[in-house]
Each structure stands twice: as C-alpha cells, then as structure tokens.
Amino acid sequence: MSALFKPKALFHLSFRKLSSGLLLLNSLSLDAPLVAVSWQNLASRVLGVSLLWNEVLLLFLATWLAYAGDRLLDSFPQVERKSELPRHLFALKYRRRLAFVWGSLFLLSSILALLTIDISRLILASALVLGVVIYFAICFLFPRLARIIIPRELVVSGVFVATTLFFPLSHIQGVALLALSTYLAVILWSLAFLNCLGISCWEQKEDSRTGEITLATAFPALCSFYPLLNGLFAVWFLILMLGSEFSALPFFLFAGSLACIALLSLIHFAKISTRLKPVLADLCLLAPWIFCFLSMLRSILLTGSN
C-alpha cells in the first residue's frame, strides 16, 4: 500500500497543509482583520445597532493596513537582527509588492472614508490613525525607549479594541448603551491583551535574539505565570458575570470569552511549533463571535419550532 493512502501519512499531510495555510493567513496579515470584523459584528449585536457596508470594509482595510504596515517596518532592520518569524520573512521577501499593495489600499481606504464618512467621525478616526502612526514612528526611531515606556501589548490590544468598536459606538444613543459599551470594551481588551501577551511569551527567544522589546523580553519570568494570569482573568470574568453592572451583557459573551481564555491556555501548553501558535491564538479571538452566532442560531430554531 502506498504511504500516501496510509491514515497516519494522510493525517501528517493534512496537518502540514493546514499549518501552511494558517501561516500564510498570518503572513498575509488577514487573521487580524478577520477577528476585527467579527468583533465589530459582535459589538453591533450586543449594543443593538446596525452597521453600514462601508464601515465593515473600512475596518477590515484599516486593520490590514496597520498590521501589514508594522511588518513592512520590521523588514527594514539590519541584517544581523533579521527576524526568522514567517510573517517577517514574508514581508522581507515580498517587500516591494507588499508596499505597492499597501499604498494602493491606503489610497482606496482614504477615498472611501472621505466619500462615505461624515466629517465628525472622520476627524475622530483621523485622530486615532494619527496616534497610531506617531507610535509606529517613535517605535521605528526609538524602539527601546518607546516600548519600555508603553508596552507593545498594551498599545496593540488597546488600539485594536478602539478601532473595532469605533463604528458601533458612533451609532449608540443613551447613557445605558454607553455604559454597556464600556463593559464590552473592558472584556474585549482583556482578551486582546492576553492574546498579545501569549504571543510575546511564545516568541520570546526570537524577540530577544533580534532585540525586540516586549513584556516577555523585559520580564522573562512573566511567561511562566501566563497560564496563571489566564486563570485569574477567567475568575474575574465569572465574577463580572455575576455582578449587577455587567449582568446586562449577554451570557454568550462571557461563555465565548471563557472559551477563548481556555483555548489560549491550551495553545500555551500544546506541543506544536511556536510559529503556529500566534495565528492559532488570533483565531481563538473568534470564540465570542462564534458563541454569539450559535446563540442567534438557537433563537431562530426555537422560534421556528414554536
């Protein structure tokens, strides 16, 4: 019997193809925009607001531009400090093509925003983009100083959540929804931070070799406490779920968040390549939206049965 038709060989072949596909997704900077759009949709359903097609597209493009732009900047360090991570090697290999695509999509996004977004929201969005650009510029010019004063994990998770919630928040009316959106932002920021911190821990050796400043390289012992930190956040979520203020949030949000934390912990202990862990961690952030979708599907089925 050919080895190709043996179950074990087929499993390894399928796993290699799946791994290659996931790494390509991460190298193309498509995993973060996918999560951003899913969280935007989640926020719109939790807050009970409707989104326009251009708001979804602009979020996808803005997220891709931010992540792809960061990797383009990372492709410029000196040769002796070149990162061996797949996403950085991809950006280095296809730098010119990636820069052309980045410039084209930046122009497209700018035109789309100018034509479809009102001036007040455009000013707020521009301020947010300007802040990110300034931070990137400081990190590029003074990497150690910038990332010691403001840890990258805090900035990335904070900006990610702010960008994701930008359009849903612009549609809300009333103090009650404003408070609800604050609780939602706290939960999503916690998940994004745990995601960023986990990736920093798994890539600690490579970041140390290339001189990258992260919480994991500045405080190496933090990596040993990452599972414990996940557990503390899980307990905190359970307390929030039982609290009077956060009880206004739907159950599926807490269930999806707890599932996300459990998956991040599982990835931390899993005996898989550290190069594969970051993209799997990003996909774990889809858990809250998946639970939201399952909750909607259950409601539809129950309504139909009645």
N, C-alpha and C positions, 0 to 999 in steps of 0.2 A: 504493500500500500504506500502510495506517495506520502511524504511528510506533510504535503500541503493539505491533505484531507484528514490528517490526524486531529482530533479535538484540541489537544494541547497546542499543536502548531497553529491551528486556526485561531485559538484564543490569543496567543502571543502576537500573531499577525494583526488581529483586530485591535489589540491593545496598542500596538505600535502606530497603527493608522489613526486611532483615536487620540493618542498622545500628540502625534504630529499635527493633527487638525486643531487641537486645543492650543498648542504652542503657536501655530500660525495665526489663530484668532487673537492671541495676546500680542504677537509681533506686529500685527496689523492695527493694533490699538482699537479693536472692535468690542472687546469684552466690557470695558468701562462704559462706553455709550449705551450698550445693551442694558446694563444694570441701571444707568441713569434714567433711561426711558421707562423701564419697569417701575422704578421708584416714583417717577413723576406720575405715572398712571395710578399707582397705589395711593399717592397723596391726593390725587383728584377724587378718588373714590371715598377715601376716609373723610375728606373735607366736603364732599358733595358738590364739587364744582366741575364744569365742563372745560375741556381744553380744545384749542383750535389746532388744525393740522400743522400750521407753520410753527406753533410753539413746541410741538413734539419734534419736528425736523430741526429747528434751531438748537434745541437742547442736544440732540444727537450730534449735530455738527460741532457745536461748541465744545462738547466733551471730547470728541475725537481730536479736535484742534489742540486742546490743552495737553492731552496725553501724547499725541504724536509730536507736538512741538517740544515737549520736555525730552523726548527720546532723541529728537534731532539735535538738541543742545548737548545731550550726553554723548553724542557721536563725535564731538569735537575735542575731547581731552587729548593729552599727549599719549603717544603710542605705548609707553611703559605703564600707563594706567588704564589701558583699554579694558572695558568690561567684557567678560565672556558669557554674560547672560544672553539667551536667544534674542530677546527683544532689542537689546542694544547692538548685537551683531547684525541683526536685520536692518536696523536704522543706519548702521555704518556702511553696510554693503550696498544698500539702495538709497543712499543719502540724497543724491540728485533727483531721482524720481520721486522720492518721498517729499522733498522740498517743493517740487513742482506741484504735486497733488495738494500739499498743504496750502501753498499760495493760492491755488485755484479755488479750493473750498473756502478759504478765508475770504476771498473776494465774493464768492457766491453767498456766503453767510452774511456778509456786510450788506450786500444789496437786498437780500431777503429781509433782513432786520429793518433796514431803512424804509422799505416799501410796505411792510405789514405790521410793524410795532409802533404804537403811539409814542409820542415824544417823552412823556413822563417815565414810562417803563424803559424806554431806550436809554435815558440818562442814567437810571439806576443800574441797568445792565452794563452800560459803558463803564461806570464806576467800579463795578465788580470785576470786569475784564481788566481794567487798568491796574487794579490792585494785584491781580494775578500776574500780569506782565511785569510789574515792578518787582514782585517777589522773585519771579524767574530770573530777572535781570540781576538782582542782588545775589541770588544763588550762583549764577554763572560767573559773576565778577568776584564775589567774596564768599565762596561756598562754605567754608568752615564757620565764618562769623555768622552768616545768615541762619544756618541750620543748627547752630548751637543755641542761639538766642530764641529762635522759634522752630521747634522740631518739625521736620517734614511731615511726620504722621499727623500732627495736629492741623497743619495747614491744608494738606491734601484732603483729609476727611471733612474738614470744615467747609472748604470751597466746594467740594463735591456735593454736600448736602444743600448748601446755599443755592448752588446752581440748579440742582434738581427741583427744589421747592419754589424757585423764583416765579414761574408762571402760575402754579396753583395758588400761591399766596396772593398774587396780584388780582385774583378773582374773588377772594373771600370778602364777606361783609359781616360785620358784627363782632363784638368783643368775645363772644363764646367761641367762635371759629378761630379767632386769633390765638386764644389760649390753647385750643386743641392743636393748632398748627405748631405751637411751641413745644408741646409734649411730643408730638410726632417728630419734630426736628431733633429733640434730645435722643429719642430711641434710634433714629436713623444715623445720627452722628456717632453714637456708641458702636453700632455695627460697623460703620465705615472705619472708625478708629481701630477697632480690634482687627479688622481686615488688614489695614496698613501696618499695624504693629506685628502681626503674624508674618507678613511678607518680609518685613525688616529682619525678623528673627531668622527666617529660613535662608535669607540671602546675606546673613551677617558676615560670613567668611569672604564672599566675593566683594561685598561693600568695603570691608576692611582692607582687602588687597588693593582696591582701586582708590582708596582714600575717601570714600563716600561717608558723609556724616549722617547717621540715623540714631534713633534712640537705642537700637540694638548694638551699634558700634560704640556709642558713648557709654552705655551701661550694659555690658555683655551679660551680666548676671540676670538681667531682665528676661532673657529668653527662657531661663529655667522656670520663671514664675508666670510665663504666658498662659499655661493651662489653668493655673490658679486664678489669674486675672479674669479669664473667660468664665470660670465658675462664679466669681464674685459678681460679674455683670449679670449672669443668669439669675442669681439670687436677687439682685437688685431689680431686675425686670419682674420677677414674681411678686416682689413687694409693691412695685408700682402698679401691677395689675390688680392687686387687692386694695390699693389706695383709692380714696374718694375722687381725687382730681383726675388721675389717669384712667379711671374706670370708664370714662367717656370714650376712650379709644376702643375699637372693635377687638374681640378676642383673637381673631385670626392674625392681627398684627403682632401680638405677644407670642402666639404659637409659632409664627414664622420666624420671629426674632430668636426665640429659644432654639429652634431648629437650626438656624444659621450659626449660632454660637456652638452648638453641638457638632456641626459639620466642620467648623474651623478647628475645634479641638481634635476631631478625628483626623483631619489632614495633618495636624501638627505631629501626631504620633504615628501616622501611616508610613510604612517603609516604601516610599515612592521617591522619585527624583525630585530634588529641591527645585529644579527648573520647572517642574509641572505643578508644584504646589501653589504658586501665585495665581495662575489662571483658574485653578480649582477653587481657590479662596474667593476670587472675584465672582465666580458663578454661584458660590454659596449665598451671595448677597441677593440672589433672585428668590430665595426662600420666602421672604414676606409677601412678595407679589404672587408667588405660586399658591400660598395659603389663601390669599385674597381671591384668586381665581377659583380655587376649589370651593371656597365659601359661596361665591356667586353661583357656581355650577350647582351646588347643593340646593340653594334657594330656588333656582329655576326648576330643578327636578321636583322639589317639594310642591312648588306652585302648580306645576303641570299635573302632578298626581292628584291634587285636590280639585 
